Amino acid sequence: MSNIFRGLGVALITPFKSDMSIDFEALERLVNYQLDNGADFLCILATTGETPCLTRSEKDEITRVVKSVVKGRVPLLKYCGGNNTRAVIEEMKSSLRAQLERTSIKEPDGTIHRVSKKN
């Protein structure tokens, strides 16, 4: 598999309105601003995207909106992670259905324990 992520990658924030709903108009402007100013790929829903504060449906809608604005002009990298393994798997499946170029996954923090045997 070749690396399609070269050059300047920008991790997008998630803009919110004062009522804490997602500001999708601001998100569209942000995506266009990054593309107009030379971004070679975009990272969505990473730690700068406030993912712990978002519902699954909000994440799906952000993915849909960003993809519709980008229109294939640059690759998208979507972060999928969390402490609920089943939820992460479902998010990965959702990303596959959205036909994103790549997803990134991280193991849950503080929930994996390694046990070593004494010989």
C-alpha positions as CSV (number, residue, x, y, z in Angstrom):
1,M,0.0,0.0,0.0
2,S,1.5,3.3,-1.0
3,N,1.5,6.3,1.3
4,I,-1.1,8.8,0.1
5,F,-0.4,11.2,3.0
6,R,2.4,13.5,1.9
7,G,3.0,17.2,2.5
8,L,0.9,19.3,4.9
9,G,-1.7,17.5,6.9
10,V,-4.1,19.6,9.0
11,A,-5.9,18.2,12.0
12,L,-9.3,19.9,12.0
13,I,-11.0,21.2,15.1
14,T,-14.8,20.8,15.6
15,P,-16.4,24.3,15.8
16,F,-19.3,24.7,18.2
17,K,-22.1,27.2,18.6
18,S,-22.8,28.8,21.9
19,D,-25.4,26.2,22.6
20,M,-22.7,23.5,22.2
21,S,-24.2,22.2,18.9
22,I,-21.8,21.7,16.1
23,D,-21.4,24.7,13.8
24,F,-21.5,23.0,10.4
25,E,-21.3,26.2,8.5
26,A,-18.1,27.1,10.3
27,L,-16.8,23.6,9.7
28,E,-17.4,24.0,5.9
29,R,-15.6,27.4,6.0
30,L,-12.7,25.8,7.9
31,V,-12.3,23.0,5.4
32,N,-12.4,25.3,2.5
33,Y,-9.9,27.7,4.2
34,Q,-7.4,24.8,4.7
35,L,-7.8,23.6,1.1
36,D,-7.5,27.1,-0.3
37,N,-4.3,27.5,1.7
38,G,-2.4,24.4,0.6
39,A,-3.4,21.5,2.9
40,D,-2.4,18.3,1.2
41,F,-4.7,16.1,3.4
42,L,-7.0,16.6,6.3
43,C,-7.3,14.6,9.6
44,I,-10.8,14.5,11.0
45,L,-12.1,13.6,14.5
46,A,-8.6,13.3,16.0
47,T,-7.9,14.6,19.5
48,T,-8.1,18.2,18.3
49,G,-11.6,17.4,17.0
50,E,-13.1,17.1,20.5
51,T,-14.1,13.5,19.9
52,P,-14.8,12.6,23.5
53,C,-17.5,15.3,23.5
54,L,-19.3,14.0,20.4
55,T,-22.0,11.4,19.8
56,R,-21.7,8.7,17.2
57,S,-24.3,10.5,15.0
58,E,-22.4,13.8,15.3
59,K,-19.2,12.1,14.2
60,D,-21.0,10.5,11.3
61,E,-22.4,13.9,10.3
62,I,-19.0,15.6,10.6
63,T,-17.5,12.9,8.4
64,R,-20.3,13.4,5.8
65,V,-20.0,17.2,5.8
66,V,-16.2,17.2,5.5
67,K,-16.3,14.6,2.7
68,S,-18.9,16.5,0.8
69,V,-16.9,19.8,1.0
70,V,-13.6,18.1,0.1
71,K,-15.1,16.3,-2.9
72,G,-12.0,14.1,-3.4
73,R,-9.6,17.1,-3.7
74,V,-7.4,15.8,-0.9
75,P,-7.3,12.5,1.1
76,L,-9.0,12.3,4.5
77,L,-7.6,10.5,7.5
78,K,-10.2,9.8,10.2
79,Y,-9.3,8.9,13.8
80,C,-11.3,6.2,15.5
81,G,-10.6,5.5,19.1
82,G,-12.0,5.2,22.6
83,N,-12.3,2.9,25.5
84,N,-15.3,1.0,24.2
85,T,-13.9,-1.6,21.8
86,R,-17.3,-2.4,20.3
87,A,-18.0,1.3,19.7
88,V,-14.6,1.7,18.0
89,I,-15.3,-1.3,15.7
90,E,-18.7,0.2,14.7
91,E,-17.0,3.5,14.0
92,M,-14.4,1.8,11.8
93,K,-17.3,0.1,9.9
94,S,-19.0,3.4,9.5
95,S,-15.7,4.9,8.1
96,L,-15.5,2.0,5.6
97,R,-19.1,2.7,4.5
98,A,-18.2,6.4,4.1
99,Q,-15.4,5.2,1.8
100,L,-12.7,7.3,3.5
101,E,-9.1,6.9,2.3
102,R,-7.7,5.8,5.6
103,T,-8.6,5.5,9.3
104,S,-6.3,5.6,12.3
105,I,-7.0,3.6,15.4
106,K,-5.4,3.7,18.8
107,E,-5.7,1.3,21.7
108,P,-7.7,2.4,24.7
109,D,-5.8,4.3,27.3
110,G,-5.1,2.6,30.6
111,T,-7.2,-0.5,29.9
112,I,-4.6,-2.9,28.5
113,H,-2.5,-4.8,31.0
114,R,0.4,-7.0,30.1
115,V,1.2,-9.9,32.4
116,S,4.7,-11.5,32.2
117,K,5.4,-15.0,33.4
118,K,8.3,-15.7,35.7
119,N,10.5,-18.5,34.4
